Amino acid sequence: MNIHHLELFYYVALYGGITEAVRKIPYGIQQPAVSGQVAQLEEHLGVILFHRRPFALTPAGEKLFGFIQPFFANLEAVANDLQGGQARHLSIGASTIVLRDHLPELMQTVRKKFPALKIALREGYQAELEVSLQRGDVDLAVTVLEKKSAPGIHSVALLELPLVLLVEKSSPLTAAEQLWRRDKIEEPLICLPSVEVVCKNLQEGLRRLGVDWFPSLEVSSIDLIETYVATGFGIGLSVLVPKARPSPALRVLPLPGFAPVVVGALWRGRSSPLLKAFLAELELRAKRLASAA
């Protein structure tokens, strides 16, 4: 008998149906996969375990659930006990800026509550981090929130970051509107890869204005955008991060009317005490940053 099939049946029985189970299973899995694997379990056993609509366990399903429920229900408690009463390892994925400017202080705060804390840090873009989370390579991702989370993935918004343009200090440009009034924008646009939300939000705002301006140079980080703008390669697209100060060689041009970027946290399934501590510190830090904006 396939143990994973039994686990999926446990969640279906526990939460009263496949749809609700998919939302609460502590790892990413699609509804068709759950349906198919539970059907394989029924085929292997030669019995129907539950009625789909309305949901109800059959006598065979009740018997099987009663047998496996103590095992799966106590797995987390046993894991915590083996780890000395609390989970102490966490893998976090985030952008360079978050890993460099925000996590060190946050990690020091959490370490006071979890002295034996072990952390693995992974750098990546939004799409990369979501895939890593689905695969279980990271436990927590701090990244841009763009769309509804996949089944089994929870999210919380932390901070809204307005879009801005960066120009050289010597540039005659003092407002973004000066660009929109032109027949054609000659300056190259420097930005993150076009799949990133910040670029999508810029292009959506430009479409509303009837303006065509597309990336000429794609780079991998906000820091690199500042570097290339300062050395005369063009105009950079960035976000306004509270307390962050751009290079004195640059001028910041606000982009009113353009949708901001929403940064948030993503995690899978139930939260361990360690994960809850990190989320609480992330939300507290985000509030402090927002109040300082």
C-alpha positions in Angstrom: 0.0 0.0 0.0 1.4 3.4 -1.0 2.0 5.5 2.1 1.7 8.8 0.2 -1.8 7.7 -1.0 -2.7 7.0 2.6 -1.5 10.5 3.6 -3.6 12.2 0.9 -6.7 10.2 2.0 -6.0 11.2 5.6 -6.2 14.9 4.6 -9.3 14.4 2.4 -11.1 12.6 5.3 -9.8 15.1 7.9 -11.0 18.2 5.9 -14.1 16.8 4.4 -13.3 16.6 0.7 -10.6 16.9 -1.9 -11.0 20.7 -2.6 -10.7 21.7 1.0 -7.8 19.2 1.5 -5.8 20.7 -1.3 -6.1 24.1 0.4 -4.7 22.8 3.6 -2.2 20.1 2.7 1.2 21.4 4.0 2.9 21.3 0.6 1.9 22.2 -2.9 -0.2 19.7 -4.8 -2.9 20.1 -7.4 -6.4 18.8 -7.1 -6.2 16.4 -10.1 -3.2 14.8 -8.5 -5.0 14.2 -5.2 -8.1 12.8 -6.9 -6.0 10.5 -9.1 -3.9 9.1 -6.2 -6.8 8.6 -3.9 -8.5 6.8 -6.8 -5.5 4.6 -7.1 -5.7 3.8 -3.4 -9.4 2.8 -3.8 -8.5 0.6 -6.8 -5.7 -1.1 -4.8 -8.0 -1.8 -1.9 -11.0 -2.7 -4.1 -13.4 -0.5 -2.1 -14.9 3.0 -2.2 -13.5 5.1 0.6 -15.9 8.1 0.4 -18.7 9.6 -1.5 -17.8 12.7 -3.4 -21.1 14.8 -3.4 -22.0 15.3 -0.7 -18.8 14.2 1.0 -19.2 11.3 3.3 -16.9 8.5 4.4 -18.1 5.0 3.6 -17.8 2.3 6.3 -14.5 1.2 4.7 -13.3 4.8 4.7 -14.2 5.2 8.4 -12.3 2.1 9.2 -9.2 3.1 7.3 -9.2 6.7 8.6 -9.5 5.4 12.2 -6.5 3.3 11.7 -4.2 5.9 10.0 -5.4 9.0 11.9 -3.2 8.6 15.1 -0.1 8.2 13.0 -0.5 11.2 10.7 -2.0 13.4 13.3 1.0 13.0 15.6 3.8 13.2 13.1 4.5 16.9 13.7 4.5 16.4 17.5 7.0 13.6 17.2 9.3 15.6 14.9 9.2 18.5 17.3 10.1 16.1 20.2 13.0 14.6 18.2 14.3 18.2 17.5 14.3 19.1 21.2 10.8 20.5 21.4 10.9 22.9 18.5 12.0 23.0 14.9 15.3 24.8 14.6 16.1 24.8 10.8 14.6 27.2 8.3 15.4 27.8 4.6 14.6 31.3 3.4 14.5 32.6 -0.2 14.5 36.3 -1.1 16.0 39.0 -3.3 19.5 40.3 -2.8 18.2 43.5 -1.1 16.1 41.6 1.4 18.9 39.1 2.2 21.4 41.9 2.6 19.6 44.8 4.2 16.8 43.3 6.2 17.4 39.6 7.2 20.5 40.0 9.3 18.9 42.1 12.0 15.7 40.0 11.8 17.7 36.8 12.2 19.4 38.2 15.3 16.1 38.9 16.9 14.7 35.4 16.2 17.9 33.8 17.3 17.2 35.1 20.8 14.1 32.9 21.0 15.7 30.0 19.1 19.4 29.9 20.2 20.2 26.8 18.1 18.7 28.3 15.0 20.1 27.1 11.7 19.2 29.0 8.5 19.9 28.4 4.8 19.5 31.5 2.5 18.6 31.3 -1.1 18.7 34.2 -3.6 16.3 34.4 -6.4 13.6 36.1 -8.5 9.9 35.9 -7.8 9.2 33.0 -10.2 12.3 31.0 -9.0 11.3 31.4 -5.4 7.8 30.2 -6.0 9.1 27.1 -7.7 11.6 26.5 -4.9 8.7 26.8 -2.4 6.6 24.3 -4.3 9.5 21.8 -4.4 10.2 22.2 -0.8 13.7 23.7 -1.4 12.7 26.7 0.8 10.3 27.0 3.7 9.7 30.7 3.5 10.0 33.1 0.5 10.0 36.9 0.8 9.2 38.2 -2.6 6.8 40.1 -4.8 3.2 39.0 -4.7 1.6 39.0 -8.1 -1.2 36.5 -8.3 -3.3 34.2 -6.1 -1.1 31.6 -4.4 -1.1 28.0 -5.6 -3.0 25.4 -3.5 -1.2 24.7 -0.2 0.7 28.0 -0.3 -0.2 30.8 2.1 0.8 34.4 1.7 0.7 37.7 3.6 1.3 41.2 2.1 4.0 43.1 4.0 4.8 46.3 2.1 3.8 48.4 -0.9 6.7 49.9 -2.9 6.0 52.7 -5.3 7.7 52.7 -8.7 10.3 55.3 -9.5 12.6 56.2 -12.3 16.3 56.9 -11.7 18.3 59.4 -13.8 21.7 60.9 -13.5 22.0 63.9 -11.3 23.1 66.0 -14.3 20.0 65.0 -16.3 17.6 67.9 -17.3 14.7 65.6 -16.4 13.0 66.6 -13.1 9.7 64.8 -13.5 8.6 61.6 -15.4 5.8 63.6 -17.1 8.5 65.3 -19.2 9.1 61.9 -20.9 5.4 61.2 -21.5 5.0 64.5 -23.5 7.7 63.5 -26.0 6.8 61.9 -29.4 9.5 59.3 -28.7 11.6 58.5 -25.7 15.2 58.2 -26.8 16.9 57.3 -23.5 17.4 53.5 -23.0 15.3 51.9 -20.3 17.3 49.9 -17.7 15.3 47.4 -15.6 14.9 44.0 -14.1 13.9 41.1 -16.5 10.6 41.8 -18.2 8.8 38.9 -16.4 9.2 40.8 -13.1 6.2 42.6 -11.6 7.9 45.9 -11.5 8.4 45.8 -15.3 4.9 44.6 -15.9 3.4 47.4 -13.8 5.5 50.0 -15.7 4.3 48.7 -19.0 0.7 48.6 -17.9 0.9 52.3 -16.8 2.6 53.3 -20.0 -0.2 51.6 -22.0 -2.8 53.7 -20.2 -0.8 56.8 -21.1 -0.4 55.7 -24.7 3.4 55.7 -24.4 5.8 53.2 -26.0 9.0 52.6 -24.1 10.6 49.2 -23.8 13.7 47.8 -22.0 17.0 48.2 -23.7 19.1 46.7 -20.9 17.9 44.0 -18.4 19.9 43.4 -15.2 19.6 41.1 -12.3 19.2 43.5 -9.3 18.2 47.0 -8.3 21.8 47.7 -7.3 22.9 47.0 -10.9 20.2 49.3 -12.2 21.7 52.1 -10.1 25.2 51.3 -11.2 24.3 51.4 -14.9 22.3 54.6 -14.6 25.1 56.4 -12.7 27.6 55.4 -15.5 25.4 56.9 -18.2 23.7 53.8 -19.8 20.2 55.2 -19.6 17.2 55.7 -17.3 16.5 53.0 -14.6 13.3 51.6 -13.3 13.3 51.0 -9.6 11.1 51.0 -6.5 11.1 53.4 -3.5 12.3 51.4 -0.5 11.7 53.1 2.9 15.0 54.2 4.6 17.0 53.2 1.5 19.0 56.0 -0.1 20.0 55.9 -3.8 23.4 57.0 -4.9 24.1 60.7 -4.6 24.9 60.6 -8.3 21.2 59.9 -9.1 17.9 61.7 -9.0 14.6 59.9 -8.2 11.6 60.7 -10.3 8.2 59.5 -8.8 5.7 57.6 -11.0 2.3 58.7 -9.7 -0.6 56.7 -11.1 1.5 53.5 -11.7 0.6 50.4 -9.6 3.1 49.8 -6.8 4.9 46.5 -6.2 3.6 44.5 -3.2 6.2 42.5 -1.3 5.0 39.7 0.9 5.9 36.3 2.5 4.9 32.9 1.1 5.0 29.6 3.0 3.6 26.1 2.7 1.1 24.5 4.9 1.0 24.8 8.7 3.4 27.2 10.4 5.9 25.9 12.9 6.7 28.0 16.0 10.0 29.1 14.2 8.2 30.1 11.0 5.6 32.0 13.0 8.3 33.9 14.8 9.9 34.9 11.5 6.6 36.0 10.0 5.8 38.1 13.1 9.2 39.8 12.9 8.7 40.4 9.1 5.4 42.0 9.7 6.8 44.2 12.5 9.7 45.3 10.4 7.4 46.1 7.4 5.2 48.3 9.7 8.3 50.2 10.9 9.4 50.7 7.3 6.0 51.8 6.2 5.8 54.4 9.1 9.2 55.7 8.2 8.2 56.3 4.5 
